[in-house]
Amino acid sequence: MNLDPSDIIYFQWRFVTISATLVFTWITMCVLAVGSYLITRNVKPGPEISQGQNILEALIITIKKQIYEVSRQDPGPYLPFIGTLFIFILAANILSVVPGFIAPTGSLNTTIALALCVFLAVPTFGIASQGIKGYLKEYIKPTVIMLPFNIISEITRTLSLAIRLYGNVMSASIIAVILLGVIPLFFPVVMQVLGLLTGVIQAYIFAILAIVYIGSATKKKKGKKQVDSEQ
């Protein structure tokens, strides 16, 4: 049994390798692209909208609300990045219930790539919000002695993001496969449902942690008027 989809090789020629991770990542992206086109092709304002548009608007509003509640900032700049992370991970995990589909989020390569996106997004948003000087000052707070520790913290939380998502998705698949070979149909079905629920939760947690890290990098000192308005 292959623990990582990247161990399943469909084609290899010299340095070109096409693994299950790559194939099912592209399948997930194609499903999202086609689904997005079908839902948004007839988007229109007004009280009478399609069910797909209604679901899409509800999803966007929910994501924006979560971003604001976590960061206490305008969710607009962060919505495309956080929304893409959440929807991709969610779709990849949900599609795992389709027979023959292997969730690309069960590959360490995929989870590391997603974590690296967050790793690069944090300074990008931080510099855009505070300027490069203001952002770099965060690394020497409260004293310059904290510089190496803050750098290590950036690296370790990136690793924790990758390993957390990989471990939870992979473990659910392994348990379902083991039970399928030991116990009749009922328990593997239950475990598959629990694995699906775990996948949804992991997509949510990954997105929330991403906005927590970005929010901490883009925070600004609140003026008196801003504090009064929040109160």
Buried (B, 14 or more C-beta within 10 A) or exposed (E): EEEBBBEBEEEEEEEEEBBBBBBBBEBBBEBBEEBEEEBEEEEEEEEEBBEBBEEBEEBEEEBBEBBBEBBEBEBEBBBEBBBEBBBBBBBBBBBBEEEEBBBBBBBBBBBBBBBEBBBEBBBBBBBEBBEEEEBBEBBEEEEEEBEEEEEEEBEEBBEEBBBBBBBBBBBBBBBBEEBBEEEEEEBBEEBBEEBBEBBBEBBBBBBBBBBEBBBEBBBEEEEEEEEEEEE
